[in-house]
Structures are given as structure tokens and as C-alpha cells.
Amino acid sequence: MILKKDYLRYIFVVPVLICCFFFTSCVSTQKSVYFNNLSDTVIAPVKGNFEPVIHKNDVLQIVVSSMNPEDAIVFNTPSVASTGIAGVGTQTTGYMVNEQGNIEYPVLGQVKAEGLTKAQLTAYLRNELDSRKLMKDPVVTIRFLNYRVTVIGEVARPTVVTVPSEKITVLEALGMAGDITVYGKKENVLLIREVNGEKTIKRLNLNSSEILTSPYYYLQSNDVVYVEPNKSKVAVATGSRTTIPIIISTLSLIVLTLDRLIVN
């Protein structure tokens, strides 16, 4: 009798294991590897200017110094800007770029910042302070206080990545999010970027070495990286909710029927 019950148990368990293997073994090994067409080589630097551009709602730290420290005091007292993520507000000391693309700068008043790089805004402020004889030989340093990118989708830890260095690659951002899971589409990563109010959508193939020379290899502030799930993840998610319960119910009915027939 024990042997018969063990036999029934195998009849029930083995098909379930086969079904689980079926739903989890569909991931392509080739598509789960970065740069599968990359051999030993030297890759030229990515062409283009990747210095970040200032956008509306950016918060800038602007520090001014000169031979006479007293002259710089008035220019180093920025307003407090309110920033936050997902409704969680924080107070940051800096110059907020308003909806008109300007910052309210001491003495100079409204200064256009949107669309400029840090170098361009630095040169403008230095020239204004010097030409108006507000400071002699001023030194201006600008940093972003809210430089960040968002990584979501099929990654280990979806997150908002703060970038103090103001320079980050798509690979670094994915690494800080715990990397793409085995169910993520490395060959079809979605990059969403807003430039001058317009959203640009770009598909990136991380299986190809061409990403290393792509102008989208370096991310910009407020970029969103979305990793789509592959068919295997969809199959597991949908199949486990529909097919597997049906199979288990059917097998349970068969086992109960066989058990009664053997007992009788």
C-alpha cells in the first residue's frame, strides 16, 4: 500500500516539476549576456558634448569668490529651494530654475539659465560681475544639486540614482539599481529624455557593443531608464496564474480518483 501511495505521489509531483521547468527555461542565454558580440579591442571615445544642460526646476549651487572675500558675501546667500521625489519634499539651499527658465540672482536679478551649460552660465555671471564692477576677477563655481536619473522596470532594485559627479553611464545606473534581472530585455532598454519640453524616446541594445559608442551611453539629469520584461517573465506571470492552477487541480482530481480505485 505504501508503494502505491508513493507511486501516486510521483504521478502528481513529476508533472508539476515539468511544468515549472517549462515556464522558467525559456530565457535566451544569448540575450541575457551584455555585449555578446564584443571581442578584445580598443573603443574610441564617444563623440559629442555630454556636458549637462540646465533645465527648468533644476537647483544650482553657485559659489563666487574673489581677492576681496567681503565682496562675495552678498552673492553667496542663495534662496532655499524646495525639491522632492514622489511627493516627499526636502529643503535644499540653492538657486531654483523657475518655469520661465530663470534664476533670481543677487544684484543681477533675473538671469536666464535654461538651455545653458554650467560653463556657459559661469562665463555669463563672471562677465556680468566684472563688467559691472561688482567684483574684481571673480571666480564662479556651479554645481547641480538635483542631478539624478531614474531606473525602473525589470531590475533588482528600481531606484532614483543621485549623481554627485554629474556624469553617469547607462551601465553605471543599471549597476546601482542591482542590474537587470534574467527576465529583463537587455536588447530593448527604453530611455526617456526630456529636452526643451519635448520627450525623446530611444531604444538601447545592451547586447551590442555599439552602445559603448552611442551618444546615449552617458545619461543626462532626469533621464528615465525603463527595462521591459521579456516573454518568459510574461509567461511565468500569466501562466502561473492560469495554467499551473488548472494543471494542479486536474492532477489532484486524477490522483484522488486513482487512490479510490486502488483502495477499492
N, C-alpha and C positions, 0 to 999 in steps of 0.2 A: 504493500500500500504506500509506503514511503517513496518507493521508486516511482510510482505512478504520479504522486504529487510533485516530486522533483521534476519529472518529465513535463508536467503541465506548467510548472514554473518556467522552465526553459522555453516552452512554446510561447509564453507571454513576454518574457524578458528579451529574448533574441530579436524579435521583430521591432521592438521599441528601440533597441540599440541601433539597429539598421536604419531606422527612420531618423534618429538623431544624427547618425553619421552622414546620411544623405543631405540633411539640411545644413550641416556645418562644413562639408568638404567641397563646397562649390567655389571657394575663394581661389582665384587665379594666383599662383605663386609669382608669375611673371609681373602681374600688375601690382603686387604688394611690395615690390622692391623699388627703391629710389634709383634713378639713373641706370637702368639695366642695359643701356647701350653705350655706357661710358667706359672707355679703356684708359690706360695710362697716357696722360697728355698734359700740356700746359695750356690753360684757358686764358685768353686775353681779357683785360679788364672790361667791365660793362661800359659801353659808350653812353654818354649823356650826362646832364647835370642833375644830380639827385639831392641837391640841397633843398630842404623842405620849404614850402611856400606858406606864408601866413594866411589863415582863413578867418572867417567870422567866428566869434566865440572862443578863439584861441586866447590863452593867458600868457603874457610875456613878462619875463623878468628883465628889466632894463637897468643896468648899473652904469653910472657915469663917474669918472674920476678925472682929476687934473692936478697940476702942480699946487694949486691952492684948494685944499680939501673943503674949506668953507663955501666955496662957490658951488660945490656939487651937492650940498646938503638938500637944497630945495628940489633937485632932480632925482633924488633917491628916496622919495617918500610916496610910493605908488599907492593907489587905492586898493581896497580889499575886494577881490572878485569872488563871486560865488560859483563854484563848479561842483559837479557831481556826476555819478553814474547810476542809472536806473532809479532816479528819484532820490538818491542819497546825497544830500548836499554837504559840501565842505567849504571852508573859507581858505582861500589862497591869496597871498599878498602878491599882486602883480597887476599888469595893465590888461584889461579885458578888451578884445577887439569887438566893437559893437556891431549891430545889424547894418550899419552904414559902412562898415569896414574900417572904422577909425578907432584910435585910442585917444584918451584925454590926457595930454602930456603937460606937465607943469610949464607955465610961461608960454609955451608954443601953442597950447590949445589943442584943437582937433588935428590929429596927424593921420594921414592915410597910411594904413598898414596892410590891408588885404591885398593879396596878389604879389606882395614883395617878398623877397628872401630876407633872411636875417642880415646878410651882408649889405643888401640894398637899403634896408631901414637904418642900419648902423651908419652907413655913409651919409644918409639924409640928415639924421639927427646930429651927427658930428659937424656937418657943414652948416646947419642952422645955428647951432650953439656958437660956432666960431664966427660966422659971418655977422651975427647979431651982437657979437662981443659979450655974450653971456658967460663964456668960459674961454680960456686960452688953451689951445691944444688939447681939447677934451678926448678922453678915451671912453668909448662906448662899448659895452658888452651886453649882448642879448641872448637869452635862452628861452626855450619853450618850457612852460610849467605843466602843460597838459598833453604832452606828446604821448600818444597811446594808439594801439591797434587792438582790434577785437578778433578773436579766433573762436569760431563756433562750429557746431556740426559733429561729425564723426571723429572727434579727438578725445584723448583720455580725460582732459580737464578743460572744458570750454572756459575761456577767461578773457579778461581785458588786460593787456600787457602794457605796463608803463615803461617808457623808453627814455631813461635819463641821458643816454648818449646821443639821442636824436638820430640814430641810424640803426636800422634793423632789417634783416633779410626775411623772406617768407619762411625759410628753413629755421631760422632762429625763433621766429614767432611760433611756429608749429612745435618746436622743441620745448618752448616754455609752456605750451599747452599740453605737454605729455605725449606729443607725437600723434600721428594719425593711427587709428585702430586698424585691425585687419579687415574691417568692414568698410573702410573709407576709400573713396575713389581718388587715388593719387594722380591718375591721369586726367582728372577733370575737377580741379580745385577752383572754386569761384572766388574772384577778387572783386570787391565793390569799392570804388573810389569816387569821392565827390570833388569835382574841380569847377570852381566858379558857379556853384549851384547846380551843376549837371552831374549826374551819377554815371560813371563809366563802369561797365561790366566786362571783365576779362577772365577767360578760362585758361588755367595754367596746367601744364602736363609735367608733373614732378617725376614721371618715369623717364623723361627725356633729358639729356644733358643740355639741351637748348635753353632750359630755364636758367642756367648759370650765366648766360649772356643776354637774357631778356631784360628789357627796361623795367619790367615789373618785379625783378628779383629783389630789389630794395623797396620796402614798403614806406608809405608816407603816413603822416599823422592822420588818425581817424579812419584808416583803411579797415575794411571788414573782410576777413578770410573765412569762407564757408566750405567745409569738406562734406560733400554729399555721400550718403550711404550707397553701397553697391547693391547689386541684385541679391547677393547672398544674404545681406542684412535684412532686406525687404522680405525675402523668402522665409527667413528664420522668424521675423516678427509676425508676418501674416500666417505663415504655415503653422507655427507653434500655437496660434490662437484658434485655428480652424482644423487643419488636417490631423495633427497629433491627437487632440482630444477625441476626434472621431475614431481614429485607429485604436486608441486605448480602450474606448468604450466597446468597440467591436471585438477586440481581443478578449476583453473581460467577459463579454457575453459568451464567446466561444469556449473560454476556459471553464466557466460555470456550467455550460451545457455538457462539456466533456466530463467534468467532475461528477455530475449527476449520473451520466451514462455509465461511467466506470464503477461508481458506488453501487448502482443498481445491477 
